[in-house]
Amino acid sequence: MAPTSLVLDSRGQIVWSLLPEILADFNIDMSVVGDEIVSFIEPTDILEVCRTLRENSSLKFDYLRCLSVVDYIERLEIVYHLFSLSNRCKMVVKASVSPENALAPSVVSVWPGANWFEREAHDLFGVVFEGHPDLQPLLLYDGFEGFPGRKNFPFHEYDEW
């Protein structure tokens, strides 16, 4: 698992070298893009991988910078942007889910700050974060139909009420 374009500083290189052993139990594909380690995982592994990345004493990815969703039409990609304050290292964790069955485990138990990120992703893309404490609408009103973050949302047919 050699990085394709290694631009990591010395701390990032140390984290990069530790990840294969620490995450050996998971089906994971890793690379380096710019100054970030990027990993692709199975959606069923999200919670365990994220918990490991946060709690492992050598990694300590203790800050969730952002959680976003990207619509590629045939799949939705959930993207977790992480930062280790002690290692000064960035990492991105990505998992793809089907738009028809957009389910992923919630990471609120790992990073409480994921709460509103997951609610936003639920509102705009329809991703259901299993185990989330309260997926009530954050941006849209109760009863809003559809997911305006998705590329197939018919904006031209939408009328404000």
C-alpha positions, 0 to 999 in steps of 0.5 A, spaced: 500 500 500 504 505 497 502 512 497 501 515 489 503 522 491 506 522 497 506 530 500 505 528 507 509 531 512 513 527 517 507 526 522 503 524 516 508 519 514 508 516 521 500 515 521 500 513 514 505 507 516 501 505 522 494 505 519 495 498 515 496 494 522 491 498 526 486 497 520 488 490 518 481 487 520 477 492 515 477 492 508 480 498 506 483 502 500 488 507 502 492 513 498 494 520 499 491 526 496 495 532 497 496 532 504 491 528 506 490 520 507 484 518 504 481 511 505 475 508 502 471 503 507 465 499 507 459 502 510 458 497 515 465 498 518 464 506 518 462 506 526 468 501 528 473 504 523 471 511 526 472 509 533 478 506 532 481 512 528 479 516 534 481 512 540 487 509 538 493 512 542 497 512 536 492 516 531 488 520 535 483 523 530 479 526 535 476 532 531 471 531 525 472 537 521 466 536 516 461 530 514 459 531 507 455 527 502 457 527 494 451 524 489 454 520 484 447 518 481 449 511 481 451 512 489 452 516 494 459 517 498 459 519 505 465 523 506 468 524 513 474 529 514 478 528 520 484 531 524 488 529 529 490 535 534 496 531 537 499 528 530 497 535 526 495 530 521 488 530 516 485 524 514 479 523 509 474 516 510 469 515 504 464 510 504 459 509 498 451 507 499 446 506 494 441 512 493 435 507 494 438 504 500 442 510 503 443 507 510 450 508 514 451 508 522 451 514 526 458 516 528 455 521 534 457 516 539 464 517 536 464 525 535 458 528 538 459 534 533 457 529 527 450 530 530 448 536 525 452 534 520 448 527 519 442 531 520 444 535 514 445 529 510 439 526 512 435 532 510 439 534 503 440 527 501 436 522 505 441 518 508 439 515 514 444 514 520 442 508 524 443 510 531 442 517 531 439 520 537 434 525 533 434 525 525 429 531 525 429 536 520 435 541 520 434 545 514 427 543 511 420 543 514 417 537 516 413 534 511 418 536 505 418 531 500 424 529 496 432 530 497 434 537 494 442 535 495 441 530 490 442 531 482 435 528 480 431 533 485 427 537 480 428 544 482 425 547 476 418 544 478 419 546 486 414 552 488 415 555 495 409 555 499 
